[in-house]
Each structure stands twice: as structure tokens, then as C-alpha cells.
Amino acid sequence: MRSHYCGQVTAELLGQEVKLAGWVHRRRDHGGVIFIDLRDREGLVQVVIAPEQQTAFANAESVRSEYVVQVKGHVRQRPQGTTNPHLHNGDIEVAATELTILNRSDPLPFPIDDTYHDVGEETRLHYRYLDIRRPEMLERLKTRAKVGRYLRHYLDTHGFVDVETPFLTRATPEGARDYLVPSRTRPGSFFALPQSPQQFKQLLMMSGVDRYYQIVRCFRDEDLRADRQPEFTQLDIETSFLDEYEIQAIMEDMIRGLFNEVLGVTLPNPFPRMTYAEAMRRFGSDKPDLRIPLELVDIGDLLRDVEFKVFADVAKDPQGRIAALRVPGGATLSRKEIDDYTRYISVFGARGLAYIKINAEGKEGLQSPILKFLPDEVVASILERTQANVGDIIFFGADKATTVNESLGALRLKIGHDRGLVEEAWRILWVVDFPMFEKGEGRIFACHHPFTSPKASTVDEFLQHDPLHVLARAYDMVLNGSEIGGGSVRINSSEMQKAVFRLLNISEEEAEEKFGHLLTAMKFGCPPHGGIAFGLDRLVMLITGATSIRDVIAFPKTQTASCPLMDAPSTVEPEQLIELGIRVVKTKE
């Protein structure tokens, strides 16, 4: 039905006959000559239909936007002064000899063109097939395919084997709710959709596969954000007989090649490395955005002996932190803007936002509600440590360290974006030396997952330390403030794995029930192994400049985990529930 895609018709085809098929992007009637911008997935081309071509002209008179048409004609140079510099083929057009209407279109619920239109997301997702016709959306999906193609090729040529793992498996504690699938053949029992193929890929290492990868769908029943979906795609990787540094070197090489291939961007070699402790101290986040030149500075030691109890009590608390955030030029911030920032960080548990403005040299140039509570020498030390200058503002956070990190870390990002401080660059790094465990609700939890190896060579060495001070052989790859990949060296000893389970308050009976298959496999010659998983949706979102992963997924869910296009989830027939032995309990809305 066609000889070329529309976007492939260029000056190289001058004088040749082409046959095209696509959608009518625009139709213009200029004094008896009809112009049609014909669009397909590869781009646009201008088609000209003259009155002399009677049948084609009659058909062209009746076409409207999004009609599906076939065009036959000759490629020619556009007349002087009518070229379109915004199109890569804006110097040519197709003089049509035939135009056939293949299908008509009703008026659209929203325009499909290159201009921004404020269309609600629910409407876009309800008519997702129309939304994807937009050139911007098509380009994102094509970029996603290019990213996947490169990653597969790289891993294939570096000895990795593509292995599929099951979607129907059993529930395991991975930090989020499972999606459950009832079993018809075993009433009362349920499969779980995998949150990740973690255990399967470890078992593949024990099977001798040596290097595994899979671009795989994963499922988590959790509250959604711009970079979260209930079903998402990750590039899952596992290796045997490599330590963390060797794994990281391969992954760096892969990501450097990807960015060079897709964007023509050169990433650093090697990637910078930063410990978790340093990241939290300087940026209040384990995924620091290094494009923003603002840092947190500890000042608790300067405030231990002040009479101002709000600061002094926190400074003496081993779990507390007092940090300062200097904003160059921030003295121009109005009281309303400061109040807005105070409300913003309250979401993260902060009870207030103290500040000092440096309006001029000397004590008289300082402006702050807290100055009367602080001795002059303490204020001078704070200004010196934060390297504050005239025109700056210093914000303070004083609370539990976790609250200060979350609130000032978020404030750092918001101020960076609000004040245009974000560098136009790709800033990538490894964050390493994560804590093995974190404390919460009367017990400890694994910071990554319970299969991560501690930085200890024996069980005795591991158990002799306070669990909260044990570091993990874990590593995250962070790009422009987003974690794009996370991995670790795994435990390959059943005794070490059991010791970790005990610390996580998982009894021997529960461990045997949920992980017996893994513990048994470890007894039969389990090699040292480790891996990483990349969030493919998030990676493509960053590469394409999209603001949400929903814009790089063909058919995503809304923030309420529903699909407006298919009207899912939906109710099912009572007979199906009876067959599964399930009764639906109605609840109040």
C-alpha cells in the first residue's frame, strides 16, 4: 500500500514516484489548490493536490483531520519562498496524482499536533491510542525501543543469557503489597505476581547460568507517584564469580555506551562514587542530584551550649541533627516565599524553618527571628562554616536526623528548581556502603532486601557488630537525583542467610516455609554472585525528558492504579468467583 514512510520522503527522491499512506495531520485549501500534511510514525510530508487531478481533488475536498488516506504522486522541489525550515524534508513536496480515502474519522476529543494542549490525563489515557499518535509520544516509544535494543545487544555480546522467569509465583516479603492471583485448582491458595525475579535469578546462578539478564515486567501494589506504576519494567541482571567492583565496571560500560548511542552524550569514566553516609550528610538523600550546587552543613557542635533549647536539646541528642542550608542570593526571598517553604517541608515532618538573612556586612545586616537566642560568637561561627556572604540566606533544620535529612533534602531540591540553580548536565554516580539494616516499629528491617550480603566474611564477624552499624555490599546508580539501578552482592551461605533472617525476626519455621527452596539450594555449591536491576521506565523517562513514567509506557495506569481505556479493574461474573471459591465482601465507599 506504500513505497515509503512519509518521513522518509526527502530531496533524494526528487522526480521519483512514491506511494504513501497515513493520517491527515492538517488540510489547507489555498485558492483552489489543496495542501495536506500527511503523517505516519516516521514524520510528515506535504502533499499538493491540484484541480487538474479531478478524482484526487474531489476526494481531498472531503478529507478532514485524522482521515486515513493513501496518496500516489511525484516528489518535487517546493517553490521558492515556501520551504519549511522546521521540517527535515521541508524543501520538497509530493504532487499527488491519486488520493484514496481508506477510512474516515469522527471529530477528535482533543487535537493531535505539535502544540501543547491542556488535556486532562484521564482523557488522554481513555483515548490512549489517539494520544500515542502524537509525534512526541511516538518518539518516546521509539526511543524506548532503541534503549531496549541497545541493552539486549550489549548483554548478549558480553556473555549474558536471556532467561524468562515465572509470573505466577508465591508471595515473599519485598517491601510492598503483592498482587494476588487465586488458584482454581487449589482453592484457598494464591499465586503472587513477582515484585522482582530476585530469588529466581539467584537460583539461576546456582544452576550454573553464570550471567543472566531479562527485561521483565514486575508488579507492586503500592501508592503511585510520577515515577511509580503498579506494573513496571526492569532490566534484571545477575552474575557469578564477580565482586561488586567488577559488576559495577560492566554496568558503567553499558550505560556509557547507551547514552552515547541514544543521545550522543559522553558520561564520565569511571563514574564518581559516594558513600551513603556522605550523601546523607551533604545532601540529605541517598540519591543526590549533583546538578544543584547546594549542600547541607552540620552545625550541631556549635549549638550544644546555647540557651535556645530548640537547638541545644537536639544538639545533645545522639539521634538528632542540626544542619544549615545556604542559598546564594536568597536574601531576596520574601516572607511569603519563606512561609511557603515552611509549609512545604512540614509534609516531611519538620516543625518549622528557622533562617538568617545576610542583608549587609556586620551584625546589623543580619535579619532573623532566632538571632536574639544565639550568642554573637555562635552566629559568627555559623556564617563562617556555611561560607555565607552578603545577599545569602541560611535555612536551619533541627530535629531527628531522619526528619532533617528528608525535609532539608527536599527543600534543597525545591529551591534549586525554583531559583534556576539546576545545571544542564547529566550527573551520574554510584552510592555505596549502605547500611545493612534500618530501625522501625520495634524491629529492624533490611534496607535493600534480605538476600544482600553484609560486609563481613564470616557469620561470627557479622554477629559481633551492632546490626544497625553493619554495612551492606549494596550499590545504587543515581542519575540527576533519580535512582536508575540498584543491586548488591548476595549472600551465598545458608548459615549467613539464616543469621540475617533471625535478625529480621523471621523464625526458622517461617524461613523454611517461605525460603526453604533457596536455603536448600545454597547447600549444593552456591557460587559467589551478585547483580543489579535497572528501572527501564525511569531510565527512558530521564533520557526522553518526560516528567512521568506514564509518558514512556504505552498503556499505563492512573494514579489510582486503574486503566481508563479498558475500564480495569472491573467486576467479574459471580460464576467465576464461585469457581475460585471467592466471596466478595462489600465495603462502604
C-alpha positions as CSV (number, residue, x, y, z in Angstrom):
1,M,0.0,0.0,0.0
2,R,3.0,2.3,0.2
3,S,6.6,2.6,-1.1
4,H,7.9,4.8,1.6
5,Y,7.1,6.2,5.1
6,C,6.2,9.9,5.0
7,G,9.2,11.0,7.0
8,Q,11.5,9.1,4.5
9,V,10.4,11.3,1.5
10,T,13.3,13.7,1.1
11,A,15.2,15.5,-1.7
12,E,17.0,12.3,-2.5
13,L,13.7,11.1,-4.1
14,L,13.2,14.2,-6.4
15,G,11.4,13.2,-9.6
16,Q,10.5,9.8,-8.3
17,E,7.0,8.4,-7.9
18,V,6.1,7.4,-4.3
19,K,3.1,5.8,-2.8
20,L,2.3,6.9,0.8
21,A,-0.3,6.0,3.5
22,G,-1.1,7.7,6.8
23,W,-3.2,10.1,8.7
24,V,-4.2,13.6,7.6
25,H,-2.4,15.9,10.0
26,R,-3.6,19.1,8.5
27,R,-5.6,20.1,5.4
28,R,-5.4,23.6,3.9
29,D,-7.3,24.9,0.9
30,H,-5.3,27.8,-0.8
31,G,-7.1,29.3,-3.7
32,G,-8.2,26.1,-5.4
33,V,-5.0,24.1,-4.5
34,I,-5.4,21.7,-1.5
35,F,-2.4,21.1,0.7
36,I,-2.4,18.1,3.1
37,D,0.3,17.3,5.7
38,L,0.3,13.6,5.7
39,R,1.7,11.9,8.9
40,D,2.8,8.4,9.9
41,R,5.2,7.2,12.6
42,E,8.3,8.5,10.7
43,G,7.1,12.1,10.3
44,L,5.3,14.4,8.0
45,V,5.3,15.3,4.3
46,Q,3.4,17.9,2.4
47,V,1.1,16.7,-0.3
48,V,-0.3,19.0,-3.0
49,I,-3.5,18.2,-4.9
50,A,-4.2,20.4,-7.9
51,P,-7.7,20.7,-9.5
52,E,-6.4,19.0,-12.7
53,Q,-6.3,15.8,-10.8
54,Q,-10.1,15.7,-10.7
55,T,-10.7,12.4,-8.7
56,A,-7.9,13.1,-6.3
57,F,-9.0,16.7,-5.8
58,A,-12.7,15.7,-5.2
59,N,-11.5,13.2,-2.5
60,A,-9.2,15.8,-1.0
61,E,-12.0,18.3,-0.6
62,S,-13.9,15.9,1.7
63,V,-11.0,14.8,3.9
64,R,-10.6,16.1,7.5
65,S,-8.1,15.7,10.3
66,E,-7.2,12.1,11.1
67,Y,-8.8,10.6,7.9
68,V,-6.7,7.6,6.8
69,V,-5.6,8.2,3.2
70,Q,-3.4,6.7,0.5
71,V,-1.5,9.0,-1.8
72,K,0.4,8.4,-5.1
73,G,2.4,11.1,-6.7
74,H,5.8,12.6,-7.7
75,V,8.4,14.2,-5.4
76,R,9.3,17.8,-6.4
77,Q,11.0,20.8,-5.1
78,R,8.8,23.3,-3.3
79,P,8.5,26.7,-5.0
80,Q,11.0,29.4,-3.8
81,G,9.9,31.1,-0.6
82,T,7.6,28.2,0.5
83,T,10.1,25.9,2.2
84,N,9.5,24.9,5.8
85,P,12.7,25.0,7.9
86,H,11.1,23.2,10.8
87,L,10.7,20.0,8.8
88,H,13.7,17.9,7.8
89,N,12.0,17.5,4.4
90,G,10.6,21.0,4.3
91,D,12.2,21.7,0.9
92,I,10.1,19.1,-1.0
93,E,6.5,18.1,-1.5
94,V,4.6,15.4,-3.2
95,A,2.4,16.3,-6.2
96,A,-0.5,13.9,-5.9
97,T,-1.9,12.1,-8.9
98,E,-4.1,9.8,-6.8
99,L,-5.7,10.2,-3.4
100,T,-7.8,7.4,-1.9
101,I,-9.7,7.6,1.4
102,L,-9.1,4.4,3.3
103,N,-11.1,5.4,6.4
104,R,-12.8,8.4,7.9
105,S,-12.6,9.8,11.4
106,D,-15.1,11.4,13.8
107,P,-14.2,14.7,15.3
108,L,-11.4,14.1,17.9
109,P,-11.8,14.5,21.7
110,F,-8.5,16.5,21.7
111,P,-6.2,17.9,19.0
112,I,-3.3,15.8,17.7
113,D,-0.5,18.2,16.7
114,D,2.8,19.6,18.0
115,T,1.2,22.4,20.0
116,Y,0.7,21.9,23.8
117,H,-3.0,21.4,24.7
118,D,-4.1,21.2,28.4
119,V,-5.8,17.8,28.1
120,G,-6.6,16.0,31.3
121,E,-4.6,12.8,31.9
122,E,-7.8,10.8,32.4
123,T,-8.9,11.9,28.9
124,R,-5.5,11.1,27.4
125,L,-5.5,7.6,28.9
126,H,-9.1,6.9,27.9
127,Y,-8.2,7.7,24.3
128,R,-4.6,6.4,24.6
129,Y,-4.5,5.2,21.0
130,L,-5.1,8.8,19.9
131,D,-2.6,10.2,22.5
132,I,0.1,7.8,21.1
133,R,-0.5,9.2,17.6
134,R,1.0,12.5,18.8
135,P,4.6,12.8,17.4
136,E,6.0,13.5,20.8
137,M,4.5,10.2,22.2
138,L,5.6,8.2,19.2
139,E,9.1,9.4,19.6
140,R,9.2,8.4,23.2
141,L,8.1,4.9,22.4
142,K,10.6,4.6,19.6
143,T,13.4,5.8,22.0
144,R,12.2,3.2,24.5
145,A,12.6,0.5,21.8
146,K,16.0,1.8,20.9
147,V,17.1,1.7,24.5
148,G,15.9,-1.9,24.9
149,R,17.5,-2.9,21.7
150,Y,20.9,-1.5,22.7
151,L,20.8,-3.1,26.2
152,R,19.9,-6.5,24.8
153,H,22.7,-6.3,22.2
154,Y,25.3,-5.2,24.9
155,L,24.4,-8.0,27.3
156,D,24.1,-10.6,24.5
157,T,27.7,-9.8,23.4
158,H,29.0,-9.8,26.9
159,G,28.1,-13.4,27.7
160,F,24.7,-12.8,29.4
161,V,21.9,-15.3,28.7
162,D,18.3,-14.0,28.4
163,V,16.2,-16.3,30.7
164,E,12.4,-15.9,31.4
165,T,11.2,-16.4,35.0
166,P,7.7,-17.1,36.1
167,F,4.9,-14.5,36.6
168,L,2.9,-16.9,38.8
169,T,4.9,-17.4,42.0
170,R,4.5,-17.2,45.7
171,A,4.2,-14.1,48.0
172,T,7.5,-13.0,49.5
173,P,8.4,-10.1,51.7
174,E,9.9,-7.5,49.3
175,G,8.6,-4.3,50.9
176,A,5.4,-3.7,49.0
177,R,2.0,-5.4,48.7
178,D,1.7,-8.3,46.3
179,Y,-0.8,-8.6,43.6
180,L,-2.5,-11.9,44.3
181,V,-3.9,-14.4,41.8
182,P,-6.4,-17.0,43.1
183,S,-5.8,-20.7,42.2
184,R,-8.7,-22.6,40.8
185,T,-7.0,-26.0,41.2
186,R,-6.1,-25.3,44.9
187,P,-9.0,-23.4,46.4
188,G,-8.0,-21.0,49.1
189,S,-4.4,-20.7,47.8
190,F,-3.0,-17.8,45.8
191,F,-0.2,-17.1,43.5
192,A,1.6,-13.7,43.7
193,L,2.8,-11.7,40.8
194,P,6.5,-11.0,41.2
195,Q,7.7,-7.8,42.7
196,S,11.1,-8.8,41.1
197,P,12.6,-12.0,39.9
198,Q,15.1,-11.8,42.8
199,Q,15.0,-15.4,44.1
200,F,14.7,-16.9,40.6
201,K,17.8,-15.1,39.3
202,Q,19.8,-16.2,42.4
203,L,18.6,-19.8,41.7
204,L,19.8,-19.4,38.1
205,M,23.3,-18.6,39.4
206,M,23.1,-21.8,41.5
207,S,22.1,-23.5,38.3
208,G,25.3,-22.5,36.5
209,V,23.8,-20.0,34.1
210,D,26.7,-17.7,35.2
211,R,25.4,-14.5,33.6
212,Y,21.7,-13.8,33.3
213,Y,19.5,-10.9,32.2
214,Q,15.9,-10.3,31.5
215,I,13.8,-7.3,30.5
216,V,10.9,-8.2,32.8
217,R,7.5,-7.0,34.0
218,C,7.2,-6.6,37.8
219,F,4.2,-5.8,40.0
220,R,3.8,-3.9,43.2
221,D,0.5,-2.9,44.8
222,E,1.7,0.4,46.2
223,D,0.7,4.1,46.2
224,L,1.7,5.8,43.0
225,R,3.8,8.8,42.1
226,A,5.1,10.3,38.9
227,D,7.9,7.6,38.7
228,R,5.8,4.6,40.1
229,Q,3.4,2.2,38.4
230,P,1.7,-0.9,39.7
231,E,3.2,-2.8,36.8
232,F,6.6,-1.7,35.6
233,T,9.6,-2.9,33.6
234,Q,13.1,-3.5,34.8
235,L,16.3,-4.8,33.3
236,D,17.2,-7.6,35.7
237,I,20.8,-8.8,35.8
238,E,22.8,-11.4,37.8
239,T,26.3,-12.6,37.6
240,S,28.5,-15.3,39.2
241,F,32.2,-15.1,40.3
242,L,32.3,-11.3,40.1
243,D,32.6,-8.9,43.0
244,E,30.8,-5.5,43.3
245,Y,33.6,-3.6,41.6
246,E,33.6,-5.9,38.6
247,I,29.8,-5.8,38.3
248,Q,29.9,-2.0,38.5
249,A,32.5,-1.7,35.8
250,I,30.4,-3.8,33.4
251,M,27.3,-1.8,34.2
252,E,29.1,1.5,33.8
253,D,30.4,0.5,30.4
254,M,26.8,-0.5,29.4
255,I,25.2,2.8,30.5
256,R,28.0,4.9,29.0
257,G,27.5,3.1,25.7
258,L,23.7,3.6,25.9
259,F,23.9,7.3,26.4
260,N,26.5,7.7,23.6
261,E,24.3,5.6,21.3
262,V,20.9,7.2,22.0
263,L,21.8,10.8,23.0
264,G,25.4,11.3,21.8
265,V,26.3,12.1,25.4
266,T,29.7,11.2,27.0
267,L,29.4,10.1,30.6
268,P,32.4,10.1,32.9
269,N,34.8,7.1,33.1
270,P,34.7,5.9,35.8
271,F,31.5,7.1,37.4
272,P,32.1,9.1,40.7
273,R,31.5,7.1,43.9
274,M,30.0,8.4,47.1
275,T,29.2,6.6,50.4
276,Y,25.7,6.5,51.7
277,A,26.9,8.4,54.8
278,E,28.4,11.2,52.8
279,A,25.3,11.5,50.6
280,M,23.0,11.9,53.6
281,R,25.4,14.3,55.3
282,R,25.9,16.6,52.3
283,F,22.5,16.3,50.5
284,G,20.0,14.7,52.9
285,S,19.3,12.0,50.3
286,D,20.7,8.6,49.2
287,K,20.0,9.7,45.6
288,P,21.6,13.1,45.4
289,D,21.0,15.4,42.5
290,L,24.5,16.8,41.9
291,R,23.3,19.3,39.3
292,I,22.1,21.5,42.2
293,P,25.1,23.3,43.9
294,L,23.6,23.5,47.4
295,E,24.7,21.4,50.3
296,L,23.7,20.7,53.9
297,V,26.3,21.7,56.6
298,D,26.3,20.2,60.1
299,I,26.4,22.8,62.8
300,G,25.1,20.9,65.9
301,D,28.5,21.1,67.6
302,L,28.2,24.9,67.6
303,L,24.9,24.9,69.3
304,R,25.3,22.4,72.2
305,D,25.7,25.0,74.9
306,V,23.3,27.7,73.7
307,E,20.3,28.6,75.9
308,F,17.9,28.2,73.0
309,K,16.5,24.8,73.9
310,V,15.1,24.2,70.4
311,F,18.7,23.9,69.2
312,A,20.5,22.8,72.4
313,D,18.3,19.7,73.1
314,V,18.6,18.4,69.5
315,A,22.4,19.1,69.5
316,K,22.8,16.8,72.6
317,D,20.5,14.1,71.2
318,P,22.5,11.2,69.6
319,Q,19.7,10.7,67.2
320,G,19.3,14.4,66.4
321,R,20.8,16.6,63.7
322,I,21.1,20.3,63.2
323,A,22.0,21.3,59.6
324,A,22.2,24.5,57.7
325,L,21.4,25.1,54.0
326,R,22.9,28.2,52.5
327,V,21.2,29.7,49.4
328,P,23.3,32.2,47.5
329,G,21.3,35.3,46.7
330,G,18.4,34.0,48.9
331,A,18.2,37.2,51.0
332,T,15.8,38.5,48.3
333,L,13.2,35.8,49.3
334,S,10.0,37.4,50.7
335,R,8.3,36.4,53.9
336,K,5.6,34.8,51.9
337,E,8.1,32.6,50.0
338,I,9.7,31.6,53.2
339,D,6.3,30.7,54.7
340,D,5.6,28.7,51.6
341,Y,8.8,26.7,52.1
342,T,7.9,26.2,55.7
343,R,4.6,24.7,54.8
344,Y,6.3,22.6,52.1
345,I,8.8,20.9,54.5
346,S,6.1,20.3,57.1
347,V,4.9,17.4,54.8
348,F,8.2,15.7,55.7
349,G,7.6,16.1,59.5
350,A,9.6,19.4,60.0
351,R,8.0,21.5,62.7
352,G,9.4,24.8,61.4
353,L,12.0,26.5,59.3
354,A,14.4,28.9,61.0
355,Y,16.5,31.2,58.9
356,I,19.1,34.0,58.9
357,K,19.2,36.6,56.1
358,I,22.6,38.3,55.4
359,N,21.4,41.7,54.1
360,A,24.7,43.6,54.7
361,E,28.0,43.3,56.5
362,G,28.1,43.2,60.2
363,K,25.7,42.2,62.9
364,E,23.3,44.9,61.9
365,G,23.0,43.4,58.5
366,L,21.5,40.1,59.8
367,Q,17.8,39.5,59.9
368,S,16.2,36.6,61.7
369,P,13.7,35.8,64.4
370,I,16.2,33.5,66.2
371,L,19.2,35.9,66.4
372,K,18.1,37.1,69.9
373,F,18.5,33.5,71.1
374,L,22.1,33.0,69.8
375,P,25.3,34.4,71.1
376,D,27.2,36.6,68.6
377,E,30.2,34.2,68.5
378,V,27.9,31.3,67.6
379,V,26.3,33.3,64.8
380,A,29.8,34.2,63.5
381,S,30.8,30.6,63.6
382,I,27.7,29.5,61.6
383,L,28.4,32.2,59.0
384,E,32.0,31.1,58.7
385,R,31.2,27.4,58.4
386,T,28.5,27.9,55.8
387,Q,30.7,30.4,53.9
388,A,27.7,32.8,53.8
389,N,28.1,36.1,52.0
390,V,26.1,39.3,51.8
391,G,22.9,38.6,49.9
392,D,22.6,34.9,51.1
393,I,20.0,33.2,53.3
394,I,20.7,30.3,55.7
395,F,17.9,27.8,56.5
396,F,18.1,25.6,59.5
397,G,16.8,22.1,60.3
398,A,16.8,20.8,63.9
399,D,15.1,17.5,64.7
400,K,15.7,13.8,64.5
401,A,18.3,13.2,61.8
402,T,15.9,11.3,59.5
403,T,13.4,14.3,59.7
404,V,16.2,16.9,59.0
405,N,17.5,14.8,56.1
406,E,14.1,14.4,54.5
407,S,12.9,17.9,55.0
408,L,16.1,19.9,54.1
409,G,17.0,17.4,51.3
410,A,13.6,18.1,49.8
411,L,13.9,21.9,50.4
412,R,17.3,21.8,48.6
413,L,15.7,20.3,45.5
414,K,12.8,22.6,45.5
415,I,14.8,25.8,46.0
416,G,17.3,24.6,43.3
417,H,14.4,24.2,40.8
418,D,12.6,27.4,41.9
419,R,15.7,29.6,41.6
420,G,17.1,28.1,38.4
421,L,20.1,26.5,40.0
422,V,19.8,23.2,38.2
423,E,22.8,22.6,35.9
424,E,22.0,21.5,32.3
425,A,24.0,18.3,32.5
426,W,23.9,14.5,33.2
427,R,25.3,13.9,36.7
428,I,25.7,10.2,37.4
429,L,27.3,8.4,40.4
430,W,27.4,5.3,42.4
431,V,26.1,5.5,46.0
432,V,27.8,2.7,48.0
433,D,28.2,1.4,51.6
434,F,24.6,1.4,52.5
435,P,23.5,0.3,56.0
436,M,22.5,-3.3,56.1
437,F,19.5,-2.7,58.3
438,E,17.3,0.2,59.5
439,K,15.2,0.5,62.6
440,G,11.4,0.7,62.6
441,E,8.4,-0.1,64.8
442,G,10.2,-2.2,67.4
443,R,12.3,-4.3,65.0
444,I,14.9,-3.9,62.3
445,F,14.3,-4.2,58.5
446,A,16.6,-4.9,55.6
447,C,17.5,-1.6,53.8
448,H,17.5,-3.4,50.4
449,H,16.3,-7.0,50.7
450,P,17.2,-9.9,53.0
451,F,19.4,-11.6,50.4
452,T,22.0,-8.7,50.4
453,S,25.4,-9.7,51.7
454,P,26.9,-7.8,54.7
455,K,30.5,-6.5,54.7
456,A,31.6,-9.5,56.8
457,S,33.5,-12.6,55.7
458,T,32.0,-14.9,58.4
459,V,28.8,-15.3,60.4
460,D,30.7,-14.7,63.7
461,E,32.2,-11.5,62.3
462,F,28.8,-10.3,61.2
463,L,27.1,-11.1,64.5
464,Q,29.7,-9.4,66.7
465,H,28.6,-5.9,65.5
466,D,25.6,-3.9,66.2
467,P,23.2,-4.7,63.3
468,L,22.5,-1.0,62.7
469,H,26.2,-0.4,62.2
470,V,26.8,-3.2,59.7
471,L,27.3,-2.1,56.1
472,A,26.0,-3.9,53.1
473,R,27.7,-4.8,49.9
474,A,25.0,-2.8,48.1
475,Y,25.2,-0.1,45.4
476,D,22.8,2.2,43.6
477,M,23.4,4.0,40.3
478,V,21.9,7.5,40.6
479,L,21.3,9.9,37.7
480,N,20.2,13.5,38.2
481,G,18.6,12.7,41.5
482,S,16.9,9.6,40.4
483,E,17.9,6.0,41.3
484,I,18.0,4.2,38.0
485,G,19.5,1.0,39.2
486,G,20.1,-0.8,42.5
487,G,21.9,-4.0,43.3
488,S,24.2,-5.9,45.7
489,V,26.4,-8.9,46.2
490,R,24.2,-11.7,47.5
491,I,24.5,-14.0,50.4
492,N,25.7,-17.4,49.2
493,S,25.9,-19.2,52.5
494,S,22.8,-20.8,54.1
495,E,24.3,-20.1,57.6
496,M,24.7,-16.4,56.8
497,Q,21.3,-16.2,55.2
498,K,19.7,-17.8,58.4
499,A,21.6,-15.4,60.6
500,V,20.1,-12.4,58.6
501,F,16.6,-13.9,58.8
502,R,17.0,-14.2,62.6
503,L,17.9,-10.6,62.9
504,L,14.9,-9.7,60.8
505,N,12.7,-11.6,63.2
506,I,12.0,-14.3,60.7
507,S,11.7,-17.6,62.6
508,E,13.2,-20.8,61.3
509,E,9.7,-22.1,60.6
510,E,8.8,-19.0,58.6
511,A,12.2,-19.0,56.8
512,E,11.7,-22.7,55.8
513,E,8.2,-22.1,54.6
514,K,8.9,-19.0,52.5
515,F,12.6,-19.5,51.6
516,G,13.3,-23.2,52.1
517,H,13.9,-23.7,48.4
518,L,16.6,-21.0,48.4
519,L,18.2,-22.3,51.7
520,T,18.3,-25.8,50.3
521,A,19.9,-24.7,47.0
522,M,22.6,-22.8,48.9
523,K,23.8,-26.1,50.4
524,F,24.6,-27.6,47.0
525,G,27.6,-25.5,45.8
526,C,26.2,-21.9,45.6
527,P,28.7,-19.7,43.8
528,P,29.5,-16.1,44.9
529,H,27.1,-14.0,43.0
530,G,25.6,-10.5,42.7
531,G,23.6,-8.3,40.4
532,I,21.6,-5.2,39.7
533,A,18.2,-4.2,38.4
534,F,17.6,-1.0,36.4
535,G,14.2,0.7,36.3
536,L,13.7,0.8,32.5
537,D,10.7,3.1,32.6
538,R,12.5,5.6,34.8
539,L,15.6,5.4,32.7
540,V,13.7,6.1,29.5
541,M,11.8,8.9,31.2
542,L,15.1,10.7,32.0
543,I,16.5,10.1,28.5
544,T,13.4,11.5,26.8
545,G,12.9,14.4,29.2
546,A,9.4,13.2,30.1
547,T,8.1,14.3,33.5
548,S,6.3,11.0,34.3
549,I,7.0,7.3,33.5
550,R,3.4,7.2,32.3
551,D,4.6,9.1,29.3
552,V,7.0,6.4,28.3
553,I,4.7,3.4,28.8
554,A,2.3,2.6,26.0
555,F,-0.7,1.8,28.2
556,P,-0.1,2.9,31.8
557,K,-2.3,3.1,34.8
558,T,-3.6,6.2,36.5
559,Q,-2.5,7.3,40.0
560,T,-5.4,5.2,41.3
561,A,-4.0,2.1,39.6
562,S,-6.8,1.9,37.1
563,C,-6.9,1.8,33.3
564,P,-9.5,4.2,31.8
565,L,-9.0,2.7,28.3
566,M,-10.1,-0.8,29.3
567,D,-12.0,0.2,32.4
568,A,-9.9,-2.0,34.6
569,P,-10.1,-3.3,37.3
570,S,-13.6,-4.4,36.8
571,T,-16.1,-6.8,38.4
572,V,-16.4,-10.4,37.2
573,E,-19.3,-12.7,36.8
574,P,-20.4,-14.5,40.0
575,E,-19.9,-17.9,38.4
576,Q,-16.1,-17.1,38.1
577,L,-15.9,-16.3,41.8
578,I,-17.8,-19.4,42.7
579,E,-15.4,-21.5,40.6
580,L,-12.5,-19.9,42.5
581,G,-14.1,-20.3,45.9
582,I,-14.2,-16.5,46.5
583,R,-16.9,-14.3,48.0
584,V,-16.7,-10.5,47.6
585,V,-17.4,-8.6,50.8
586,K,-18.9,-5.3,50.0
587,T,-17.5,-2.3,51.9
588,K,-18.6,1.3,52.3
589,E,-17.1,3.7,49.8
